[in-house]
């Protein structure tokens, strides 16, 4: 087993201990959770009490899953959400859909910080921090919270809750190894309580080879968390997380490539040059360096017995990019189409050209909760954020061995190609400022001990201020747009008896157009926000040894935003009409005799496009068709056994067929995969160790070969209405992977 320098150093200085802590409260409402006795389904399901569809994955469940998986990987068995990962390292791509909504239509927050990209709402789950430090992950599948800090969520919400430092001092260490040289070392040092303050510092190093093609995955993560409580209801919780990675990308495959060559096809393992001796393909071009830092300060003040104030200022910084092209980018004296550069005398050559983004976003959420009387509790609040984002595409030289001279494309770092006037040549050069704010008020009315009504109204206002600074293809120009919307919500929860509960929820959500509407051609600037009505009708049945929930949902949204290209190949944004997502979610978990337990979830989703599209003056028959990348049927089932010393879980996951295009011309078959986890909690000498465990995980036990999700969705995969066919490309499911981890607290 390899202990890297970072891990060994922190272990050597470790003092203190680690034990399970009380659940930290996210700055977004996480609802009420009831946990009694032995957990159901090893923590995959808790007894929810929220007046909306909601699922929670506890720390117990996360600990028994793959030791290197990122936070979103931990949701793979949750109803309503279809998660697929490029590999088991937790460092590569993870994509998902939820109730037919794509990941960039779903809001994600961690301790009150919005995690979606401020420009196009993409999700990068490898940047979310070590899951060892999360106490729970919750999902509200259909409705964003009224106080959610999101401008791009027309679907639901995912919340990550970081665990609080414990009162006892100690150290927790974990070492995981696996196939494809996968290696993760993690250590957390807890100071314990010192004059009301308690803190922990954690660090991890993860490294491994790609499971197909050449290349490595490598990342370091650090986290500092400190909590102060005065015993009178006042507290301050500061969390800082830092992540840095240097990864190689996986190539996506078309259906035809997968059927012909199988799943192993990837980028060229040796440099390929054209007849002029210029590099056109090599895996070392396809890299993804990235770093980010998040910081939040959650302050809670108990102003009176019936009045509390919460303030959460935060800061987010990210810097990095990726090159995913099949060939190097050419550049010569004739490349400047916009006339912004003096490239006279520049010979033709090929370059590493990453799409680079640097983001600065600061914000604050302020909430006031007033228990007006025994029947009414009033919540009012305000969220403000100012995001700045610079997006560039520099040209960086390639060395004689085919590798980039520098994989980091930092702005004006000095390693980029410059023109005769000393200006850095950019294939893209944009700077966007996005001030956003939301105000809300919500009343929770306890009509009777069994009936609770919640009604609220939010007003959201977003500005987009775009500055096209000039690049190879565009003249400098400025554009701006403003979006505002009232967003009401209403829910009702009725406790029929001790075991049965029913609820209804309706919520209005808005997704502001992404920042590239400011820069795309045509009438992109006039793109309207996506507006959705999310409705749910649910029932829950709970006993000490069983929990069952059923939820009917309907999401109707209009002004669906689609990025495509015109006849000249330039990007433009289109409003392609209305979509209705509807279906059923079932979740069932319980305890069985002889220490057995079970958990299962089923999701049925119809995601129907309501209108035909008009593309380049051609009619595209999409009305009545299922949205691409959305399977209609998903089934998860886990059977477990746990006697508190040994445990074992066998999990099966079925994902139905899905389409790679909007006209439903190319279908990808469904698949069934199985995972296995087992472990032993070792007897320990309490004078030295508090806990110790060995855990085993095997993913895709039967080595199923499949395409996991659509990475590049196209309009039509077959010629139709005078439009040529395009080719969808897909992420590839990982081969059988095994991991073992060793952990201890002392």
C-alpha positions, 0 to 999 in steps of 0.5 A, a space after each residue: 500500500 502506498 502512503 503519499 507524502 501529503 498523507 504521511 505528513 498529516 498523519 504524523 502530526 495528527 492529534 484528536 479524534 473523529 466520531 459521527 457528528 450531528 447533522 450540519 444544517 445547510 443554509 437551504 431548508 433541508 426539511 425534517 428527518 426522523 431517524 429511529 432505531 436501526 437505519 432503513 436500507 443501511 441509510 439509503 432512506 430516512 423517514 422524511 417529513 417534508 411537504 414535497 418529494 424528497 430523498 436523503 442519503 445518509 453518511 452510513 450509506 455513503 460510507 458503504 459505497 465506493 470509497 473514491 466516489 464523488 458526492 453525486 455518485 452517492 445518489 446513484 440509487 436515489 429515485 428520480 435521478 439517473 447518475 452515470 460516471 465515467 469512472 470510479 475515481 470520482 475525478 472524471 465526468 459525472 452526468 445525470 438527469 432528474 425527472 427528465 431535467 438535465 443536470 444544468 436545469 437542476 440547482 446544486 448547493 453546498 452549505 449555502 454556496 451555489 455550485 452550478 457554473 454561473 454561466 451555463 449551469 454545468 456541474 463539475 462534481 469532482 470539485 465538490 470536496 471529499 464525500 468523507 466530510 459530508 453528513 448527508 446529501 438530499 434531493 428535492 426532485 421537483 421543486 427548488 427551495 424558496 431560498 435556494 441560491 440558484 438562477 438556473 434551476 427550472 427543475 429540482 435541487 440537490 443539497 450537500 451538507 458538510 459534517 460539523 466538527 466534533 467535541 472530541 479530539 482525534 484523527 480519522 484516516 482512510 486509505 483506498 486502493 483499487 484496479 487501474 492503480 487507483 489510490 486515495 489517501 485521506 486524513 482528517 484531524 479534529 481539534 475537539 472543543 477548545 473554549 467553545 471552538 471546535 475544528 477539523 482539517 482534512 486533506 486527500 490525494 487521489 490518483 489513478 490510471 484511466 481504465 481505457 486509453 492512456 492518461 492519469 487522473 490526479 487531484 488534491 483536496 483540502 478542507 478546513 471547518 470550524 464551529 463556535 457555539 455559545 450555548 444560547 442558540 448562536 453559532 458561527 460555522 466557517 468552511 473553506 475547501 480547495 481542490 486542484 486536479 490535472 486529469 486526462 479526458 475520456 473520448 466519447 463514442 458514437 453508437 457505430 464506433 461502440 458496436 464496431 470497436 467496443 468500449 476500449 476505443 479512446 484518443 490516439 495513444 501515440 502522436 498522429 501527424 498529417 502529411 505536412 508533419 503537423 500533429 492532428 491527434 494525441 491523448 496528451 492534448 485532451 487534458 482537464 486541469 482545474 482548481 477551485 476554492 469555496 468559502 462560507 461563513 454561516 452565522 446564526 443568531 437567536 435574537 429572541 425565543 421566537 426570532 432567529 437570524 441567519 447570515 451566510 456570506 460566501 465566496 467561490 473561485 474557479 480557474 481551469 479548462 479542458 481540451 476535448 477536440 479530436 485534433 490540435 488547432 491550426 493557426 496561421 496568418 490567415 486565421 484571423 476572420 475578425 481582423 483583431 490581430 496582426 498575424 502577418 508572417 505567422 506560419 501554419 502550425 498546430 496548437 493546444 487550445 483549451 477552453 479556459 474559464 476563470 470565475 469569481 463569485 461572491 454572495 450573501 444569503 440573509 434569512 429571518 425566521 419569526 415564530 409568530 404564534 403557535 400556528 404561524 411561522 414566517 420566513 423572509 429573506 434576501 439573496 444577492 450574488 455578483 458573479 464575474 466570469 472570463 472565458 478564453 481560448 489561448 493557443 499554446 505551443 506543442 513540444 516535439 514529443 506531442 505534448 503541450 508546453 503547458 497544460 494551464 491556460 491562465 490568462 496572459 500567463 506568457 505561454 500563449 501565442 501573441 500577435 505582432 503587437 504583443 496581444 494574446 491570440 484568443 479563439 474566444 474572449 468574453 467577460 460576463 458580470 451577472 448580478 442576481 438577487 432574490 427576495 422571498 416570504 413564506 408562511 408555515 401555517 399549522 392549521 391543526 396538529 395533523 395539517 400543515 400548509 405552506 405558502 410563499 412568494 419569491 421575486 428573482 431578478 438577474 442581470 447579464 452584462 456581457 463584454 465581447 473583447 474580440 477574438 479570431 471570429 468576433 469584433 468587440 461589442 457589449 450586450 446586456 439582458 435583464 430577467 425578472 420573475 415572481 415565483 410562488 409556491 404552495 404545499 400541504 401536508 396531512 398526517 392521516 395517522 401515525 403511519 400514513 402521511 400525504 402531501 401536495 406541492 406546487 412550485 414555480 421555478 425559473 432558469 435564466 438563459 445562459 451567458 452565451 446568449 449574449 455572444 451567440 449569433 441571430 436573435 439569441 439575446 432575446 431568448 426568454 427564461 425557462 419557466 416551469 410549474 412543478 406539481 407533486 402528489 405524494 403518500 408516505 407510510 412509515 413504521 419502525 421497521 419499514 418506510 414506503 413512499 409514492 410520488 406522482 409528479 408533473 413538470 410543465 415548462 415553456 421556453 425551453 432553451 436549446 443551443 445549436 448551430 446555424 447554416 454557417 456553423 455559428 452558435 445560436 440559441 433557440 426557444 423550442 417550445 414546451 415540454 411536459 415531464 410526468 411520472 411516478 417515483 416509488 421508494 421502499 426500505 425496511 428491516 428483515 429478520 436475521 439482520 437483513 435489510 432491503 431498499 428499492 426505488 422505481 422511477 417512470 418518466 415521460 418527458 414529452 416535447 410538445 412542439 415541432 421545431 423550426 431549424 434553418 427554415 425546416 420543420 423538425 418533427 419533435 412533437 410527441 417525442 421523448 427528450 433525449 437522454 431520458 430513460 422512461 424506466 429505472 429500477 434500483 434494488 439492494 439487499 443487505 445484511 449487517 450484524 454491526 460487525 460484518 455487513 454485505 450489500 448486493 445492489 442491482 440497477 436497471 436503466 431503460 433505453 434512451 435516445 441520443 437525438 430529439 427526433 428519436 431516430 437513434 436509441 440506446 439499449 437499456 442495461 442492468 448492472 450489479 454492485 457489491 459492497 462488504 466490510 468488517 468493523 474490526 474489534 479495537 483497543 479503545 486505548 488506541 483506536 476508537 473505530 477501524 474497518 476494512 471495506 470492499 466495493 466491486 462495481 459492474 460485477 458482471 462486466 456489462 458493456 454499455 453506453 451510459 449516457 448521451 454526452 452530445 445530443 443532436 437534433 436528428 440522427 437520421 435525415 429528415 425534412 431536408 436536414 442532414 443527419 448528425 451523430 450523437 456521442 455517448 459516455 461509456 460505462 466503466 468495466 468491472 472495478 474493485 476497490 478496498 479501503 482501510 480506515 481507522 479513528 483514534 
